[in-house]
């Protein structure tokens, strides 16, 4: 269904994402970008060692089904890894310390039924020390009902900044 949805042209969307990125090269840190294969539903972990263009990996991770076009990489189509899980925190299984930056917090389920609570429980069961940062009530208010609304960016950024300052002053 999502592959047939009428969205903006994939190349135009890619250009928009590329223009918003400060760098088009994979960073030296160990960055994992999650996407979901559009046909199989398999979670794919793109890294600098995946032989995938960094902009394409980011674009795939931003491709919300039905809203943005899928991203074609090596002849395959991908969507945002957030449809599997908003955080994909379970991917950090085995890590001693895990910092989860959650854009929606504990109360949401993914399109495929995963929950942040279940991921945190799994990590903690395996010995991880887990810290979750998610929007406070003021940030949620500023975000509104549509997290993809670009008119909310500035207000959300300010609210997030204030939340971060308050957190560091505890």
Buried (B, 14 or more C-beta within 10 A) or exposed (E): EBEEEEBEEBEEBBEEBBEEEEEEEBEEEEEBBBBBBBEEEEBBEBEBEBEBBBBBBBBBBBBBBBEBBBBBBEEBBBBBBBBBBBBBBBBBBEBEEBEBEBBBBEEBBBBEEBBBEBBBEBBEEEEBEBEBBBBBEBBBEBBEEEEEEEEBEEBBEEBBEBBEEEEEEE
